[in-house]
Amino acid sequence: MAHIQVTEGVPGIRSLVMFRPETGKHLYDLAQVLLRGSSPLSEAERELIAAYVSHRNDCLFCKSSHAAAARCLYQTDQQLVDDVLQNMEQSSVSDKMKALLRIAGKVQILGKEVKQEDIDMARAAGAIDRDIHDTVLIAASFCMFNRYVDGLASLTPQDPAVYAEMGKRMAEQGYVLPQTNHT
C-alpha cells in the first residue's frame, strides 16, 4: 500500500503523477525526451539503460516496466535485455553498450565514480559525446524515478503479464501523462 493516498489499482509512477499532475507532467516530458527524443542511441538502448539502472537500484516496478519496453523495442533480440540484467559483462550487448552501461552503473552509485578512464573506454568502443551525455542523464534521472516510486511505496505488480502490457504501451505510445481512467 502506498504511503500516500493515490488512485487505487494504478501501479508505479502512474499513480504518483496522477496524484500531482503539475509535477508529473514534467517527469513524463523528461522521460519522453530521454527515451524517445532524438539521440544517437536507439530507443531500445535507452530503455535498456533505464532498466539496468533500475535493476541496480532494486526498483522492481521501473526495472520490470522498462525491461518490458526494451524487449518490445529490441523485437527479435528480446533475450538480450534479460541477459544484460542477469550479467551485463557476459551478455552479447555491444562493447560500446557495455562501456556505456558501466558508466550508467557508476552514476547509479555516485556520479563522481565516473572517471576519465571510463569515458576513454567508451570512446574507444565507439561512443561519442552525445552517447555519454545521454547515458549519464538517463542513469541520473532513473535514480530519481526509482527513489520516487519506491520512496512512496507505489503499487508494484508481481505479474509479468502486467509489465508486458505496460512495455508494449510505452514502446508504442511513449510517455504520455495518464488520465484518470488509468490509460
Rosetta blueprint (number, residue, H / E / L):
1 M L
2 A L
3 H L
4 I L
5 Q L
6 V L
7 T L
8 E L
9 G L
10 V L
11 P L
12 G H
13 I H
14 R H
15 S H
16 L H
17 V H
18 M H
19 F H
20 R L
21 P H
22 E H
23 T H
24 G H
25 K H
26 H H
27 L H
28 Y H
29 D H
30 L H
31 A H
32 Q H
33 V H
34 L H
35 L H
36 R H
37 G L
38 S L
39 S L
40 P L
41 L L
42 S L
43 E H
44 A H
45 E H
46 R H
47 E H
48 L H
49 I H
50 A H
51 A H
52 Y H
53 V H
54 S H
55 H H
56 R H
57 N L
58 D L
59 C L
60 L H
61 F H
62 C H
63 K H
64 S H
65 S H
66 H H
67 A H
68 A H
69 A H
70 A H
71 R H
72 C H
73 L H
74 Y H
75 Q H
76 T H
77 D H
78 Q L
79 Q H
80 L H
81 V H
82 D H
83 D H
84 V H
85 L H
86 Q H
87 N H
88 M H
89 E H
90 Q H
91 S L
92 S L
93 V L
94 S L
95 D H
96 K H
97 M H
98 K H
99 A H
100 L H
101 L H
102 R H
103 I H
104 A H
105 G H
106 K H
107 V H
108 Q H
109 I H
110 L L
111 G H
112 K H
113 E H
114 V L
115 K L
116 Q H
117 E H
118 D H
119 I H
120 D H
121 M H
122 A H
123 R H
124 A H
125 A L
126 G L
127 A L
128 I L
129 D H
130 R H
131 D H
132 I H
133 H H
134 D H
135 T H
136 V H
137 L H
138 I H
139 A H
140 A H
141 S H
142 F H
143 C H
144 M H
145 F H
146 N H
147 R H
148 Y H
149 V H
150 D H
151 G H
152 L L
153 A L
154 S L
155 L L
156 T L
157 P L
158 Q L
159 D L
160 P H
161 A H
162 V H
163 Y H
164 A H
165 E H
166 M H
167 G H
168 K H
169 R H
170 M H
171 A H
172 E H
173 Q H
174 G L
175 Y L
176 V L
177 L L
178 P L
179 Q L
180 T L
181 N L
182 H L
183 T L
